[in-house]
Amino acid sequence: MKIAITGATGLIGKKIVSKLVERKDEVIILTTSVQRAKSVFKNNYKFIDWSNDFNQWYSQLENVDVVLNLAGENVIARRWNEEHKNKIYKSRIDNTKKLVSAISLLNNKLKLFISASAIGYYGNINSEVDETSNAGSDFLAQVVKDWENASLKLEDENIRRVIFRIGIVLDKNGGALPKLILPFKFFVGGSIGSGKQWFSWIHVDDLVNMFLFAIDNNINGVFNATSPNPVKMKEFSKTIGKILNRPSFLDVPSFIIKLALGEGAETILNGAKVKCEKILNEGFKFQYEKLDDALKSLLKK
């Protein structure tokens, strides 16, 4: 298939591109920096600079079968201020709107649009949720809600649309896990905050396979991309300690996280228990359902 992807140089994007090439799909990379993208991908991909007005590049998407939309500023890369919050919002909503406008101009409509989303949709709550649950009322929940709605009009054009509300992605080379295990390596590991907040996670390999599953199977709508077995933060920390053979008793107080991230600390100090029965009912099989197996695959040499 002919597949275009935004956010290809990110943690998830790089792995998806690798899998698509492995299965002989043709990959087109939409990027705001062709030079940087070429430094990441050594193969001879087609690169489209989509940082300009879409009238300058949209025609290059003619005859594309699938668009994967993964672009977005790292939410907890730094302490939240108005500038960072603006980047979080614009990198998702404005870019998605631009992409959707470009797709709408194509003569040959694509078959499928898949977009990343986030479990931040449900807000800073510690209760059980599924895809039918209401959106939260905090900043990040509003971002995610607007992000999903930005591509809604594609359904009016009979383009299949799949949205994955992604949980905390576990990967040894990026995302949250390397930061979370660092204290354990120095024998000062422990839980974060109260430890009672839910930690709805997914192994990066399962997430990549979920995107491929959406390409290969006729599914539609919004799906939670999380493991069937979320855990409390305290259990997550204890499991890391057990696998690394390190103590797990020096908890990080909430105020430290708040000092580091400001308002963004709530994304770590609170978390919903996210259910994923909807994707399971479509026939998707997880490789890593249990946290212990997932962390062993990532942390054991």
C-alpha positions as CSV (number, residue, x, y, z in Angstrom):
1,M,0.0,0.0,0.0
2,K,1.0,3.6,-0.4
3,I,1.1,5.2,3.1
4,A,1.9,8.7,4.1
5,I,2.9,9.5,7.7
6,T,3.4,12.6,9.9
7,G,5.5,12.5,13.0
8,A,7.6,9.8,11.4
9,T,10.8,10.8,13.3
10,G,9.1,10.3,16.7
11,L,9.3,7.2,19.0
12,I,6.3,5.5,17.5
13,G,6.7,6.8,14.0
14,K,10.1,5.4,13.5
15,K,9.0,1.9,14.5
16,I,5.9,2.0,12.3
17,V,7.9,3.2,9.3
18,S,10.3,0.3,9.8
19,K,7.4,-2.2,9.9
20,L,5.8,-0.8,6.8
21,V,9.0,-1.0,4.8
22,E,9.5,-4.5,6.1
23,R,6.1,-5.6,4.7
24,K,6.9,-3.8,1.4
25,D,4.5,-0.9,1.7
26,E,5.5,2.4,0.0
27,V,6.2,5.1,2.6
28,I,5.9,8.8,2.2
29,I,7.2,11.0,5.0
30,L,5.5,14.3,5.7
31,T,8.0,16.5,7.6
32,T,8.6,20.1,8.6
33,S,12.4,19.5,8.1
34,V,13.4,17.2,5.2
35,Q,17.0,17.5,6.3
36,R,16.3,16.2,9.8
37,A,14.1,13.4,8.5
38,K,16.7,12.3,6.0
39,S,19.2,12.1,8.9
40,V,16.9,9.7,10.7
41,F,15.9,7.6,7.7
42,K,18.8,6.4,5.6
43,N,16.6,4.7,3.0
44,N,15.5,6.4,-0.1
45,Y,12.0,7.5,1.0
46,K,9.9,10.1,-0.5
47,F,9.9,13.2,1.7
48,I,7.2,16.0,1.6
49,D,7.8,19.3,3.3
50,W,4.4,20.1,4.7
51,S,5.4,23.2,6.7
52,N,4.2,25.4,3.8
53,D,0.6,26.2,2.6
54,F,-1.0,22.9,1.6
55,N,-1.6,24.1,-1.9
56,Q,2.2,23.7,-2.4
57,W,2.2,20.0,-1.5
58,Y,-1.2,18.4,-1.2
59,S,-1.2,17.1,-4.8
60,Q,1.8,14.8,-3.9
61,L,-0.7,12.8,-1.8
62,E,-2.7,11.7,-4.8
63,N,-3.2,8.0,-4.9
64,V,-2.1,7.5,-1.3
65,D,-4.1,4.7,0.4
66,V,-3.5,5.6,4.0
67,V,-2.5,8.6,6.0
68,L,-1.1,8.1,9.5
69,N,-1.2,11.3,11.7
70,L,1.3,11.1,14.6
71,A,2.6,14.6,14.8
72,G,2.5,16.4,18.1
73,E,4.7,18.3,20.6
74,N,6.0,16.3,23.6
75,V,3.5,17.0,26.4
76,I,5.9,16.6,29.3
77,A,9.2,17.6,27.7
78,R,9.3,20.7,29.9
79,R,7.5,22.7,32.5
80,W,4.1,24.0,31.3
81,N,3.8,27.7,30.5
82,E,1.5,29.4,28.0
83,E,4.1,29.1,25.2
84,H,4.5,25.3,25.7
85,K,0.7,24.8,26.0
86,N,0.3,26.7,22.8
87,K,2.8,24.4,21.1
88,I,1.0,21.3,22.5
89,Y,-2.3,22.6,21.0
90,K,-1.1,23.9,17.7
91,S,1.1,21.0,16.8
92,R,-1.9,18.7,17.1
93,I,-5.0,20.7,16.1
94,D,-3.7,23.1,13.5
95,N,-1.6,20.4,11.8
96,T,-4.5,18.0,11.7
97,K,-6.8,20.6,10.2
98,K,-4.2,21.4,7.6
99,L,-3.7,17.8,6.7
100,V,-7.5,17.2,6.5
101,S,-7.9,20.2,4.3
102,A,-5.2,18.8,1.9
103,I,-6.9,15.4,1.9
104,S,-10.2,17.0,1.0
105,L,-8.7,18.5,-2.2
106,L,-7.5,15.2,-3.6
107,N,-9.2,13.8,-6.7
108,N,-8.5,10.2,-5.5
109,K,-9.7,9.9,-1.9
110,L,-7.6,7.8,0.4
111,K,-9.0,4.7,2.0
112,L,-8.1,5.3,5.6
113,F,-7.0,8.0,8.0
114,I,-5.5,6.9,11.3
115,S,-4.7,9.5,14.0
116,A,-2.9,9.3,17.3
117,S,-4.8,10.6,20.2
118,A,-4.4,10.2,24.0
119,I,-6.0,8.9,27.1
120,G,-5.7,12.4,28.4
121,Y,-9.1,12.8,26.7
122,Y,-10.7,11.4,30.0
123,G,-9.1,14.1,32.2
124,N,-7.3,13.9,35.5
125,I,-9.5,11.3,37.1
126,N,-8.8,8.0,38.9
127,S,-11.8,6.1,37.8
128,E,-12.5,3.4,35.2
129,V,-13.2,4.6,31.7
130,D,-13.9,3.3,28.2
131,E,-14.4,4.9,24.8
132,T,-18.0,5.9,25.7
133,S,-16.9,7.9,28.8
134,N,-17.1,11.7,28.8
135,A,-14.2,13.9,28.0
136,G,-12.5,15.7,30.9
137,S,-12.5,19.4,31.6
138,D,-8.8,20.2,32.0
139,F,-6.5,21.7,29.3
140,L,-5.1,18.4,28.0
141,A,-8.6,16.8,27.7
142,Q,-9.7,19.8,25.7
143,V,-6.6,19.5,23.4
144,V,-7.4,15.8,22.8
145,K,-11.1,16.5,22.2
146,D,-10.3,19.2,19.6
147,W,-7.6,17.0,18.1
148,E,-10.0,14.2,17.4
149,N,-12.7,16.5,16.2
150,A,-10.3,18.1,13.7
151,S,-10.5,15.1,11.5
152,L,-14.2,14.3,12.0
153,K,-15.2,15.8,8.6
154,L,-13.3,13.0,6.8
155,E,-16.2,10.7,7.7
156,D,-18.5,12.9,5.7
157,E,-16.3,12.1,2.7
158,N,-16.7,8.4,3.3
159,I,-13.0,8.0,4.4
160,R,-12.5,5.3,7.1
161,R,-11.2,7.0,10.2
162,V,-9.5,5.3,13.2
163,I,-8.5,7.2,16.3
164,F,-6.2,5.6,18.9
165,R,-6.3,7.1,22.4
166,I,-2.8,6.1,23.4
167,G,-1.7,5.3,27.0
168,I,1.8,5.5,28.5
169,V,4.0,3.9,25.9
170,L,6.7,1.7,27.3
171,D,9.9,1.5,25.2
172,K,13.5,1.2,26.4
173,N,14.8,3.9,24.0
174,G,12.4,6.7,24.6
175,G,9.2,8.0,26.1
176,A,8.5,7.7,29.8
177,L,10.3,4.5,30.7
178,P,14.0,5.6,30.6
179,K,13.2,8.5,32.9
180,L,11.2,6.3,35.2
181,I,13.9,3.6,35.6
182,L,16.8,6.1,36.0
183,P,16.4,6.5,39.8
184,F,16.3,2.7,40.2
185,K,19.7,2.4,38.6
186,F,21.1,4.6,41.4
187,F,19.2,2.7,44.1
188,V,16.8,5.5,44.8
189,G,13.7,4.2,43.0
190,G,10.2,4.4,44.1
191,S,6.7,5.5,43.3
192,I,5.6,8.9,42.1
193,G,3.1,11.0,44.1
194,S,0.6,9.0,46.1
195,G,1.2,5.8,44.1
196,K,-2.5,5.2,44.0
197,Q,-3.1,6.7,40.6
198,W,-3.8,4.4,37.7
199,F,-1.0,3.8,35.2
200,S,-2.6,2.7,31.9
201,W,0.3,1.5,29.7
202,I,1.0,-0.2,26.4
203,H,4.2,-1.9,25.1
204,V,5.5,-0.1,22.0
205,D,5.4,-3.3,19.9
206,D,1.7,-3.7,20.7
207,L,1.0,-0.1,19.8
208,V,2.8,-0.5,16.4
209,N,0.9,-3.7,15.7
210,M,-2.3,-2.0,16.6
211,F,-1.7,0.6,13.8
212,L,-0.9,-2.2,11.4
213,F,-4.1,-4.0,12.5
214,A,-6.2,-0.9,11.7
215,I,-4.6,-0.8,8.2
216,D,-5.3,-4.5,7.5
217,N,-8.8,-4.8,9.1
218,N,-12.0,-2.9,8.5
219,I,-12.3,-1.2,11.9
220,N,-13.7,2.3,12.4
221,G,-13.9,4.9,15.2
222,V,-12.2,5.5,18.5
223,F,-10.2,2.9,20.3
224,N,-8.2,2.9,23.6
225,A,-4.7,1.9,22.9
226,T,-3.7,0.5,26.3
227,S,-2.9,-2.9,27.8
228,P,-5.8,-4.9,29.1
229,N,-4.1,-4.8,32.6
230,P,-3.5,-1.2,33.9
231,V,-1.8,-1.0,37.3
232,K,-1.5,1.4,40.1
233,M,1.7,3.5,40.0
234,K,2.9,1.8,43.2
235,E,2.7,-1.6,41.6
236,F,4.4,-0.3,38.4
237,S,7.3,0.9,40.5
238,K,7.6,-2.3,42.5
239,T,7.6,-4.3,39.3
240,I,10.5,-2.2,37.9
241,G,12.4,-2.7,41.2
242,K,11.8,-6.5,41.0
243,I,13.0,-6.8,37.4
244,L,16.0,-4.6,37.9
245,N,16.8,-6.1,41.3
246,R,16.7,-2.7,42.9
247,P,14.9,-1.2,46.0
248,S,11.6,0.6,45.4
249,F,10.8,2.6,48.5
250,L,12.0,6.1,48.0
251,D,8.9,7.7,46.6
252,V,9.0,11.0,44.8
253,P,6.7,13.6,46.5
254,S,4.0,15.2,44.4
255,F,5.4,18.7,45.0
256,I,8.7,17.7,43.3
257,I,6.8,16.8,40.1
258,K,4.7,20.0,40.4
259,L,7.9,22.1,40.6
260,A,9.3,20.4,37.6
261,L,6.2,20.4,35.3
262,G,3.8,22.9,36.8
263,E,0.3,22.3,35.6
264,G,1.5,19.4,33.5
265,A,2.3,17.4,36.7
266,E,-1.4,16.4,36.8
267,T,-0.8,14.1,33.8
268,I,1.5,12.0,36.0
269,L,0.0,12.4,39.4
270,N,-3.5,11.3,38.2
271,G,-4.5,8.7,35.8
272,A,-7.6,6.8,34.7
273,K,-8.1,3.1,34.6
274,V,-8.5,2.7,30.9
275,K,-10.3,-0.3,29.4
276,C,-9.5,-1.6,26.0
277,E,-12.3,-4.2,25.4
278,K,-13.3,-2.5,22.1
279,I,-10.1,-3.3,20.2
280,L,-10.1,-6.8,21.8
281,N,-13.6,-7.4,20.5
282,E,-12.3,-6.5,17.0
283,G,-9.9,-9.5,17.2
284,F,-6.7,-7.7,18.1
285,K,-4.2,-9.8,20.1
286,F,-1.8,-8.3,22.5
287,Q,1.7,-9.6,22.7
288,Y,2.3,-8.1,26.1
289,E,-0.9,-8.1,28.3
290,K,0.9,-8.2,31.6
291,L,3.2,-5.5,32.9
292,D,5.7,-8.1,34.2
293,D,6.2,-9.6,30.7
294,A,6.3,-6.2,29.0
295,L,9.0,-4.8,31.3
296,K,11.1,-8.0,31.2
297,S,11.1,-7.8,27.4
298,L,12.4,-4.2,27.6
299,L,14.7,-4.2,30.6
300,K,16.2,-7.7,30.7
301,K,19.5,-8.0,28.8
